[in-house]
Amino acid sequence: MQKKIKYSIKEILNEIKWTKDINKVQLWYIHRGAINDTRILSGKDIVRIEKSSLDTITATIPYHRVFKIVYAGKIVFER
C-alpha cells in the first residue's frame, strides 16, 4: 500500500508559482459574512506567499481558512 504524501498549502502554491502559472489558481477560503461564508480568490491577486498566510492585494489570508485550491480546473487541494 502506498503512503499518501501530504503537502502544505504553502508548498502547493509555491510549486505552482515557480513551475506553472499562478494566474490559473482559484483559492477557496472561509470569509465570515460572505455568501455561504466563502470567497474565491484568483491567483493573480496573490502578492506574497508567507509561512502561515498569503498576502493579496487587499488582505492577508491565513492558511487555516483555505479549504480548496483549484489549478486549471482541477482540484489540487481540498479539506
Secondary structure, 3 states (H helix, E strand, C coil): CCCCCCCCHHHHHHHHHHHCCHHHEEEEEECCCCHHHEEEEEHHHEEEECCCEEEECCCEEEHHHEEEEEECCEEEEEC
